[in-house]
Amino acid sequence: MSGAIFRDAWGIPHLRADGPRELARLQGLVTARDRGWQIEVERHRAQGASASFLGAGELPWDVLVRRARIADTARRCFARLEERDPETADWIRAYVTGVNEGLHGHDAPEFARAGVLPGRWEPWTPLAVWLSTHLLFAGFPAKLWRDHAAARLGADAVGLFATDGPGTSGSNGWLVAGERTVTGQGVIAGDPHRFIEDPGVYQQIRLSCPEFDVVGLAVSGVPGIAHFGHTGTVAWAITNAMADYQDLYRERLRRTGAGMEALGPDGVWRRAARHTETVEVAGEDAVEVEVVETERGPVVIGGPEGLDGGVPESGGPPLAVALRYPPRVTGDLGFGALLPLLRARSVADVDRAADLWAEPVNVVLAADTEGGTLHRVAGRVPVRSDANRVRLVPAWEPGHEWRGWHEPPRAGLDEGVAVMANQRGPAAPLGVEFAPPHRARRIAALLARRGRWSAADMAAIHTDTHLASAAPLLDHLAALNAPDLTGPASAVRSRLLAWDRHMDAGSADAAAFAALRGAVVRRLAAEPALAAAATPPPYPDVFRPWLALVPRIGFALEHLLAAKDLFGIDRPAVVRAALEEVAAAPPAGVWGDTHRLAPWRALPPEDPREEPGLSGDHDCVLCTSAVPGITDLAARGPAARYVWDLARREDSRWVVPHGASGRPGSPHHRDQQPLWLAGDLAPVLTDWAQLTKETDV
């Protein structure tokens, strides 16, 4: 094998090799060198072994991963690739070879701090990393919340608390066809919203060999460029389709000596697979986990004796919950699409590659230099009863089986534009809850303001901070009787009614609005009418974010304030009391003082520093998500920004929240953060003469 590593001014790797297999090895090698600690954390998380060096706080995740059979599913999917797509399997093996070469003797300081050495990757490890990264991506725990809300507050609560999307989701993407650009060629832009990690989940990279030359955003630990790429003649991007493709089944289990049985929909008890695994925990005793799998899928909650500690839910029969998800059923994760994407030359090629995709389910936009465009859903969504999509369903009752797969929907462009922001769009028939329409409508409105667009114009859309979802709360403020308010409260009310509704970091009015919103959320959560939902069921801690009442109210506040009735709660009185509370102790500064970046790190930094203040909010195009009623800190936001120009690839732009390197102390560890904060983008360099050759490999 032969190849070379080049770097641009931002330390972004540009890799050149003789063929796809050699290039995969090189990608694995440079990923391990740049991000060895990061990908080793992900390997341990994918195998349910992160608590062994990160401590007991990671135990709930490790237990879920073991119970969900993530590693075993990855092995199955890789075995299927070896059987049906040996070229892709061999390509992944080459990537893993490179990773192991790069990890050998790795000197990242985090390994010494955690007291762990780099381990060895197996050919199926990248698939396990992908599965682990996206296990909760479709939000199946929302079904636990719907069951809980309906049981405690009544069936109407399910709709009242629908945010038209879980508060954890969000990405923007838009395509402007050549008829609407200054060059006559298409432009694709957007920003995936995920938990902001340090190092970031997306790795800027270029992969070049005689067969293809692609720039894009790779997921660290996974070969190729799955989500966002530009081959020179075609570019593509994705957002979460918000499709529902994971089911939860209530299971009835019973022990039979050393074995176990589950009751099926035909009334017959059938043997369930069962074994135990040991999870090591740093500084504490190891934990033994019982792993059970029925004909529906792996049991991720409870068991024959019920929930943890043997507590049955609501005094009913012992509860066990099985998860059914497509790769576990089919043995196919969709990695057969990765090489065809790299080789794509047209939207037709991207379209054929998307047919091979499985999980997660995405909306794909693509454009090529011949004027072709693509707007479609990609991924597997099972055909089954509507009840499966909404809540937990009983495994022992007929009618909840999977009956094939939905045909992925397609859509066109509207006046030369397509916008995807997790709203109800082409994927509407496949989902239950979607993101509020505000981001999508705002992007479409901004694009409509100009007849022709260029790649350089797109950064202004990325950074728009208008908050349309503020309207219901401001409407309640406007309806208050001003003479009934104290002087300070009346002044705050007047300020907010005159506010431009932009969540800018330097805005004192945005800070006042956020304070009012948080006070309203907390007061609603304290209302006796909602008390029954305040205590979550005793599910494992990993599911608690979906079951906590305050965040649920925070993300559904727009609907809760606008609904015709809310369990008899006097909402004007709640808003008035919250306004007086904020007026008595107003925010001392501006929105960016409290709305700060809160990136996830496996280990706390050795040199902690105050993270930067941010503009934006959950329903802004600049989606930097706080949790109203809990914290103004933003753990989620744009994990990257990109602009793909089909006229000249070198006019494309991109940026990540931190930098290209995962090594603390590297000059490229945080050098892109000033750009990211300002809404600026770095150029995508494609001229090899402008790059610095690092080494031949």
NORSUL-V638059 format. One line per field, one symbol per residue. ss: DSSP state (A for helix, B for strand, O for the rest). psi: psi as a letter, one per 30 degrees, with the letter a starting at -180 (. if undefined). burial: 1 if it has 16 or more other C-alpha atoms within 10 Angstrom, else 0. A space follows every 10 residues. Layout:
# NORSUL-V638059
ss->???
psi->???
burial->???
This chain:
# NORSUL-V638059
ss->OOBBBBBOOO OOBBBBBOOA AAAAAAAAAA AAAAAAAAAA AAAAAAOOOO AAAAOAAAAA AAAAAAAOOA AAAAAAAAAA AAAAOAAAAA AAAAAAAAAA AAAOOOOOAA AAAAOOOOOO OOOOAAAAAA AAAAOOOOOO AAAAAAAAAA AAAOOAAAAA OOOOOOOOOO BBBBBBOAAA BOOOOOBBBB BBBBBOBOOO OBBBBBBBBO OBBBBBBBBO OOOOOOOBBB OOOBBBBBBB OOOOOBBBBB BOBBBBOOBB BBBOOOOOBB BOBBBBBBBO OOOOOOBBBB BBBOOOOBBB BBBOOBOAAA OOAAAOOOOB BBBBBAAAAA OOOOOOAAAA AAOOOOAAAA AAAAAOOOOO OBBBBBBBOO OOBBBBBBOO OBOOOAAAAA OOBBOOOOOO OOOOBOOOOB OOOBOOBBBB OOOOOOOAAA OOOOOOOAAA AAAAAAAAOO OOBOAAAOAA AAOOOBOAAA AAAAAAAAAO OAAAOOAAAA AAAAAAAAOO OBOOOOOAAA AAAAAAAAAA AAAAAOOAAA AAAOOOOOOO AAAAAAAOAA AAAAAAAAAA AAOOOOOOOO AAAAAAAAAA AAAAOOOOOO AAAAOBBOOB OOOOOOOOOO OOBOOOOOOO OOOOBBBOOO BBBBBBBBOO BBBBBOOOAA AOBBBOOOOO OOOOOOOOOO OOAAAAAAOO OBBOOOOAAA OBBBBBO
psi->kkakklkafg gkkjkklfle eeeeeeeeee eeeeheeefe eeeeefghgf fffflfffee eeeeeeefhe eeeeeeeeee eeefifeeee eeeeeeeeee effjgkgkfe eeefhklkak klffeeeeee eeegegefhf ffeeeeeeee eefleffeee gkghkkfglk lkkkkjlefg lffgllkkla jkjlkjljll ekjklkjklf fljkkajlkk gklajeejlj fefklllllk fgljgkkkkk kjlkkibfal lkklfggkkl kkkklklkjk kkglklkkkk kkkafeakjf kaafgalkgg jkkggalkkk kkkjkefeef gkfgfffeee eefkflfeee eeefffldkl klkkklllfg gklkjlkklk kkkaleeefe akkkfgklgg lkhakkkkll laljhgkkkk hgljbfgeff leklklfeee eeeeeefffk ekllefffef eegkgkifff eeeeeeeefk jefflleeee eeeeeeffkg gkikegkeee eeeeeeeeee eeeeffkffg efffjllhlk fffefffkee eeeefgeeee fflekihgki eeeeeeeeee eeefilkfbl efefilkilk kekkkfiklk lllklllegl eijjjljkfe lfkjflajfl kljjkfejef glllllfdaf kgjkfkfgeg ffeeeeefgl kkkjkfjfff lkkelk.
burial->0011111101 1111111011 1111111111 1111111111 1111111111 1111010110 1111111111 1011111111 1000001111 1111111111 1110000101 1000001101 1111111111 1110101111 1111111111 0110001111 1111111111 1111111111 1011111111 1111111111 1111111110 0111111111 1111111111 1111111111 1111111111 1111000001 1111000010 1111000011 1100000011 1111111111 1111111000 1100000111 1111111100 1111111111 1111111101 1011111111 1111111110 1111111111 1111000111 1111110001 0000000110 0000001111 1111111101 1111111111 1111001000 0111100110 1111111111 0111011001 0000100111 0110011010 1111111111 1111111111 1111100001 0011011111 0011011111 1111111111 1100010000 1101111111 1110011001 1111111110 0100000000 0111111111 1111111110 0111111111 1111111010 1111111111 1111000111 1110111011 1111110000 1010000
